[in-house]
Amino acid sequence: CALPICYPRIPCITTDNPRPFWSVVVPAFNRESYLLQCLASVLAQYRGEDHMEIIVIDNGSEPGLKKHVDSIGRGIVHYHRHDETIPLQRNWNSAVNASTGRWVHLLHDDDYVLPGFYRALEKALASSPDSVGAAFTAYENINQHDEVVFQNQVLGSQRGVIHGWERIIGVSNVLNPPAVVVRRKAYEKIGGYSDEILYTTDWELYMRLVSYFDWLY
């Protein structure tokens, strides 16, 4: 590899079979109650397998989370479990590799989406140019009591393709992963999350993305 950091490869999907618009992939580890809340928020927006696939990647929880996933997923949510706990970046990459949708949403087990999240984003993305490789929304941080402790509108009332985004994301990471969706083909082009960076592995990927693709807000 000619680069100082070798990025994990995300294999291309070459099938001619129909693919869902969304892959919602949930990395999970032990937090059963939060996971159920997360999945409930996604399932409430599920419109069929041709529109969305939902996958839980269990990072070696003991005991495994399958019974909890099956209790709410009822065959809709696919479950995969690593035999042992692996580093966060490898788990995220395994989640992306498991996806077959055109757009990938990495949604952690202690996060959830508000009503209308996928419909609003899909409407914007469906009419956006092919140059757009990632998109994001405003977000809120909450505590264990569902109380909002922080809000970030990021770009205020702006909508659409962002101009000069590299001058913002290149200075500081103003995003949270649950507010970000990435085109599957973009992952295939630039690779996955770096194995050599832990706490800022998402930020590093965002900077790579902005080097090749437009972003939508």
N, C-alpha and C positions, 0 to 999 in steps of 0.2 A: 504494500500500500504506500503510495507516494505522500499521503497526508500524515501529519504528526499523530493524529488520532484516527484509527480505523473504525469506521462506523458499521454496525451490524447490518447485514443485507436484509431487506424486506423483499421476498420473492414476488415477481409479477404474477398477476392473475390473467390468464390468457383464454379462459373459457368463453365460448360464445353463448353459454346458457344465461338466462336472465339473472341479474344480480340485484339485491335490495339496494335502495338508496342509502340506507343507514346501516352501519354496524355499531351497535352500542356495546362496548366491551368493558366489563367491570372487574378490575383487579381487586381481590378480596382476601382478607386475612383475619379470621377469628371474630370479627365484629358482627354477630348475627343480627342484632336488632337494627343497627344502622343499615345493614345490607338489605333487610326486608323493606325498610322505608325507601331506600334507593331504588330497588326494583319496582316497588309499587308506583313510584313517580314515573318510571319509564313505561311500564305496562299500561298505565292509564292513557298513554299516547300511541299505543301499538295499533297499527292498522293492517296487519297481515304480514306474512313472511315474505311476500314480494316487495314490501315496503321497508321492513326492518328486521334485522336479526339481533338477538340479545344474547350475549355470552358472558358467563362468569368464569374468571380464571382464579381458582383458589390456590393461593401461594403456600400450600402445605399446612393449612389449618389443622389443628388437632382438638377434637375430632373434625373430620371434614364437614363442609357446609352443604353437601348435596341435599340432605333432607329438608333443610330450610329453603333452598332454592326451589326444589320440587314442590314444596308446600304452597308457594305463591306463583311459581312459573308455570306449573301444570302443562309441561311439555313444550311451552313456548321458549323458555329460557334454557339455553344449552350450558352444560356444566363441564368444566375441565379442571383437574386438580394436579398440581405438581406433587411428586412423592416427597419432596423435601422443600423447605423454604429457600428460595433463591434471591439474589440481590434485586432490589427494586427495578433497576433499569432492565435487567433480563426479563423480569416478569412483565413489564410494560411492552417490551418487544415481542414476547410470546403472545400477548393480547392482540397486538397489531397483526401478527402473523396469522392468528386464528380468524381474522376478519375477512369477509368476502364482499362487503358492501362498497359502494362508491365513495362514501364519506364515513370516516371513523371518528367516533366519539369515545374518548377514554374517560370513563366516569368512575371515580373511586367509590369504594363501598360506604364511605361516611359522607357522601355528597348526594344531592338529589336535584332534579330539574323541576322548574315551575311549569304549570299547565301552559301548553301552546309553544313550548321551547322548540320542538322539532318541526312543527308546522311552519312557524315563522322563519326559522333558519332555512328550511327546505325551499320555501317560496323565494327567498333572497338568492340562494345558491343556484336554483334552477334557471334563473334569469341572468346569472353573472357570467362573465367571459371565462374561457378555458384557462386563462392565465392565473385565475384565482386558485391557490393551492391550500389555503387555510382561512378560517373565519373565526370570529369570537364575538361574545356578547358582554354586556355588563354582568356583574355578579355581586353576590352578598356572602359574607362570612357569617356563620351562625355558631352559637354554642350548643351544648348538649340539651338545652331547653328550647331550642328553635328560636332563640332571641338573636336578632341581627346585631352584630358587634362591629361590622365594617361594611361599607358599600363602596363600589367602584364603578362609575359610569364609563371609565377609561377615556372615551372620546366624546363624552357629552351627548349632544343631539345629532352628531354626525351620523350618516348612514351611507353604505355603499363601499366601493373600493377605496382603500386608504392611500393617499399620496404622502410620501415622506415617512412611511412607517418605520423604515430602517433607522431613522434618526431618533425614534422613540425607543423601540425595542432594543436597539444597539446600546443604549445607555443604561437602562434598567428594565427589569422584568415586571411589568404592570399587570400581568395576566395570572390567572389561576387555571390549571389544566381542565377542570370541569367546564369552564366557559369557552373552551377551544375545540374546534373540530378540524380535521385534516383530511384532505383528499387522499384516498388510498394510493393513487398514482404518484402523489408527491412523496409519500413515504418510500415508494418503490424507487424513485429517482435519487433521493438524498440519503437513504438509509434510516435506520432507527435511532434509538436513544443510546448515547455513548456509554459503553461499559466503564469508561475511565473517569467519568464525572458523576457524582452522586447528587448533591443538593441543588445543583443548577443544571441538571441534565435536560430539563424541559426548556429552560431559557436558551441553552446552546442549540437545541433543535430548532427553536423559533428563529434564531439568527441565521441558521442554515436555510430555513424555508424562505426567509425574506430575500435571500441572495438569488433565489431562482423563481419565486412566485409572488404574485400579488396577494394581498390579504383583504378580507372583507369584514366590515364591522356592522 
